[in-house]
Every structure is written in C-alpha cells, then in structure tokens.
Amino acid sequence: VNDYYRTFGFENFHLRLSLWDPENTEKYIGDAKIWESTQEHLRSILVDMGVPFVEEVGEAAFYGPKIDIQFTTALGREESMSTIQLDFAAKDRFELSYKDENGEENGEVFVIHRAPLSTHERFVAFLTEHWIGNFPTWLSPIQVQVITISEKQIEYAAEVKTALESAGVRVKVDDSDATIGKKIRMHRKMRPAYMLILGEDEAANQTVSIRARNGDQCNGVPLDQFVSELFAEITNRERDLGLVPSS
C-alpha cells in the first residue's frame, strides 16, 4: 500500500483499524465473539507488520472489521481512500464452503474485500485534487502538445508526433491557422506537461522549443534528445517536470 500511494505522490496518509461498536450491536451481523476474534486477527497483522495505525470504534462494516487507508486531502479533510475488509458474514449469507485437504466440506470461510486503489473514479478525484490538476508528466492526460507557428511546419509537426508516439508518449498536435498566442493560451488550460513550439528554425534544424507547464522555456533542443529525456522522465515516474531548467 505504501508503494502504491507514494508512487502517485501521496504522503499524508495513515492506517485505521475500524472496529464495531459493542454498544450499538443492532448495526452489525454476528455476535461479540466473532467480532472480537476477527478484530484481533487484523490487529495482530498490523502489529506484526510494524506499521503505525489508529483504532476507531463504530467504523467497521456491518459484516466485519476493516483496515482503512485514511488521507488528509488538499483541503484538510480526512477521507477514506481505500479499504481491506474481513467479511465473516458472507459464508452464511451465500452458503460458502470449500473442500479441505481431506476432501471434507468446510464452512469456515472468510471473504476479504480488497480495494487498494479504491474505485477508479474516486481515486482519480483524489489525484486531481492532490495535484490541483498539475499532474507529473507520467500521469498527465496530454503529456506533450505540439503547436505550429504556421502551415509551413505541418509536415514537421507530423514527424514530431510520430517520434513521440513511437516512444509511447501521449501527444496532440495543433496545426490550425490560429495565432501562436491564441494557441498557447488555449492549450495552457488543458495543462499538458510540455508544449512544443515549432517554427521555421525548428523545422530546418530538427529541433523543438519547449515550454513547460510552469512557463519555463528552452529553445533549440534536438528532437531526439527531447524524446529520449522525456521517455526517461515518464519511465522513472518523476514527480517534477525536469526537461526545462527553472529560470
């Protein structure tokens, strides 16, 4: 779990052991014995792993205790991102059993509900809020936006697009007849990691002029160098946009 979330840039999270509320038993399935047993099982796993965690009474699912991954969002709220649940009720509700090593039917079945990255929609919402839409290159929906200055660069823009796509880069090209200023303003709203501005010099010399999301620029970079360095930045899942030195 730690590897999952730190890869995506999340650091501010902790584990919570969510327990039943013995003072409010009508909310739950099962008796005190099974609840205490399953809760202690999850608790011992966390202790054996040596990970810090907190316990919260009344936060269990109605069918069993769970381990929740709790995040503090960019707005300061604590939210449950994902969960690992120990379901002891499913065996009776769905008449589950298995054959043991002796070929005998055994009804001691426990179901684990595991969603380490939550639902896709919820996880993307957390990501968007966390990065405020300014995703690192490897997560950016549009990693490179190619922009031509005039129709004279349309052919070269196609070459640049092919080179980037061959490296697995998500790239779009704007070769419309809008002004360069209008194109930059329009595509900045989509927050690509990088914009490549192609003019006569770039087309003649097989170079690109790079404009990073933060506005930093670097001109006259050889196309093959840019593709190689961008591929490394994506492959290494770098958090920062590192292809343009900060001014």
C-alpha positions in Angstrom: 0.0 0.0 0.0 2.8 2.4 0.8 4.4 1.8 -2.5 1.1 2.3 -4.3 0.4 5.7 -2.8 3.9 7.1 -2.7 4.3 6.3 -6.4 1.3 8.6 -7.1 2.8 11.3 -4.9 0.6 10.7 -1.8 2.5 11.1 1.5 -0.1 12.3 4.1 -2.0 9.1 4.9 -2.3 6.5 7.8 -3.9 3.2 8.5 -7.1 2.9 10.6 -8.4 -0.3 12.2 -12.1 0.1 12.0 -13.9 -1.7 14.8 -17.5 -2.5 15.6 -19.4 -0.6 18.3 -20.4 -3.1 21.1 -22.8 -0.5 22.5 -24.7 -0.4 19.2 -24.9 -4.0 18.1 -28.1 -3.7 16.0 -25.9 -2.2 13.3 -24.0 -5.4 12.8 -24.2 -9.0 11.9 -22.7 -11.6 14.2 -22.1 -11.9 17.9 -19.4 -10.4 20.2 -17.2 -13.5 20.0 -16.7 -13.4 16.2 -16.2 -9.7 16.2 -13.6 -9.8 18.9 -11.8 -12.7 17.2 -11.7 -11.1 13.7 -10.7 -7.7 15.0 -7.9 -9.2 17.0 -6.8 -11.0 13.8 -6.5 -7.8 11.8 -4.8 -6.0 14.8 -2.2 -8.8 15.1 -1.4 -8.5 11.4 -0.8 -4.8 11.6 1.3 -5.2 14.7 3.4 -8.0 13.1 3.9 -5.7 10.1 5.3 -3.0 12.4 3.2 -0.3 10.8 1.6 2.5 12.8 -2.2 2.6 13.0 -5.1 4.0 14.9 -8.3 2.3 16.1 -11.7 3.7 15.6 -14.8 2.2 17.2 -18.0 2.3 15.1 -16.3 2.5 11.7 -16.5 -1.2 10.8 -18.7 -2.5 8.0 -21.8 -4.3 9.2 -20.3 -7.7 8.2 -16.8 -7.3 9.6 -13.9 -5.2 10.7 -11.6 -3.5 8.2 -8.4 -1.7 7.7 -9.0 1.7 6.1 -6.3 3.9 4.4 -7.1 7.4 5.6 -5.9 10.5 3.7 -5.8 14.2 4.5 -6.9 15.9 1.4 -5.6 19.1 -0.1 -8.5 20.9 1.6 -7.6 19.5 5.0 -10.4 16.9 5.2 -9.8 13.3 6.3 -11.2 10.8 3.9 -11.1 7.0 3.4 -9.3 6.3 0.2 -9.4 2.6 0.2 -10.1 -0.4 2.4 -9.3 -4.0 3.2 -12.3 -5.7 4.8 -12.6 -9.0 6.6 -16.1 -10.4 5.9 -17.1 -13.2 8.2 -20.8 -13.0 7.3 -20.6 -13.9 3.6 -20.2 -17.6 4.4 -23.7 -17.8 5.9 -25.4 -15.3 3.6 -24.1 -17.1 0.5 -23.7 -20.6 1.9 -20.0 -20.6 1.1 -17.7 -23.6 1.8 -14.7 -25.3 0.5 -13.2 -28.8 0.4 -10.3 -29.2 2.8 -7.2 -31.4 2.4 -9.3 -34.4 3.5 -12.0 -33.8 0.9 -14.5 -32.7 3.6 -16.8 -29.7 3.2 -15.6 -26.9 5.4 -17.7 -23.9 6.1 -15.1 -21.8 7.9 -14.9 -19.3 5.0 -13.8 -15.7 5.4 -14.0 -13.3 2.4 -11.5 -10.5 2.0 -12.8 -7.4 0.2 -9.7 -5.6 -1.1 -9.6 -2.3 -3.0 -6.1 -0.9 -2.6 -6.6 1.9 -5.1 -10.3 2.5 -4.2 -12.7 2.8 -7.2 -11.2 4.3 -10.4 -13.5 7.3 -10.2 -12.7 8.0 -6.6 -9.0 7.6 -7.0 -8.9 9.9 -10.0 -10.8 12.5 -8.0 -8.3 12.3 -5.1 -5.4 12.5 -7.7 -6.9 15.6 -9.3 -7.4 17.4 -6.0 -4.0 16.4 -4.7 -2.1 17.6 -7.8 -4.6 20.5 -8.4 -4.7 19.3 -12.0 -0.9 19.8 -12.4 -0.1 16.1 -12.8 3.5 14.9 -13.2 4.4 14.0 -16.8 3.7 10.3 -16.5 0.2 11.0 -15.2 -0.7 13.9 -17.5 -3.6 13.0 -19.9 -1.8 15.1 -22.5 1.9 14.8 -22.0 3.0 16.9 -25.0 1.1 19.4 -27.0 2.7 20.3 -30.3 1.9 23.8 -31.7 2.9 25.1 -35.1 3.6 28.7 -35.8 2.4 28.5 -39.4 1.3 26.0 -42.0 4.9 25.6 -43.1 5.6 23.4 -40.1 2.7 21.0 -40.5 4.8 18.3 -42.1 7.5 18.6 -39.4 4.8 18.5 -36.7 3.7 15.2 -38.0 7.3 13.9 -37.8 7.5 15.1 -34.2 4.2 13.4 -33.3 5.3 10.1 -34.9 8.6 10.2 -32.9 6.8 10.9 -29.6 4.1 8.3 -30.2 6.8 5.7 -31.0 8.2 6.3 -27.5 4.7 5.8 -26.0 4.0 9.5 -25.3 0.5 10.9 -25.3 0.7 13.8 -27.8 -1.6 16.1 -29.6 -0.9 18.5 -32.5 -2.5 21.9 -33.2 -1.6 22.9 -36.7 -4.6 25.2 -37.1 -4.3 28.7 -38.6 -4.9 30.4 -35.2 -2.3 32.8 -33.9 0.5 31.3 -31.8 -0.5 33.4 -28.8 -4.1 32.1 -29.0 -2.9 28.5 -29.4 -0.7 28.8 -26.3 -3.5 30.4 -24.2 -6.0 27.8 -25.3 -3.8 24.7 -24.7 -2.4 26.0 -21.4 -5.9 25.5 -20.0 -5.6 21.7 -20.7 -2.4 21.7 -18.6 -0.1 19.4 -20.8 3.2 18.7 -19.2 5.0 20.3 -22.1 4.2 22.4 -25.2 6.5 22.2 -28.2 6.5 25.3 -30.3 7.6 24.6 -33.9 8.7 27.4 -36.2 10.9 27.7 -39.3 14.2 27.3 -37.3 12.9 24.2 -35.5 11.7 22.6 -38.8 15.0 23.4 -40.5 17.2 22.0 -37.7 15.1 19.1 -36.4 14.8 20.8 -33.0 12.0 21.8 -30.7 11.3 24.8 -28.5 10.0 23.5 -25.1 7.5 25.4 -22.9 6.9 23.6 -19.6 3.6 23.9 -17.8 5.0 26.5 -15.4 6.0 28.7 -18.3 9.8 28.0 -18.3 11.2 27.7 -21.8 14.1 26.1 -23.6 14.8 26.7 -27.3 16.6 24.7 -29.9 16.6 21.3 -28.2 17.3 18.4 -30.7 14.2 16.4 -31.2 15.9 13.0 -30.5 17.3 14.4 -27.2 13.9 15.7 -26.1 12.2 12.3 -26.9 14.9 10.4 -25.0 14.8 12.6 -21.9 11.0 12.7 -21.9 10.9 8.9 -22.1 13.2 8.7 -19.1 11.1 11.2 -17.1 8.0 9.2 -17.8 9.6 5.8 -17.2 11.0 6.9 -13.9 7.7 8.4 -12.8 9.4 11.6 -11.9 7.2 14.0 -9.9 8.7 17.2 -11.3 8.9 18.4 -14.8 12.6 18.3 -15.3 13.3 18.9 -19.0 13.4 22.7 -18.8 15.8 24.3 -16.2 14.0 26.7 -13.9 14.7 30.2 -14.8 
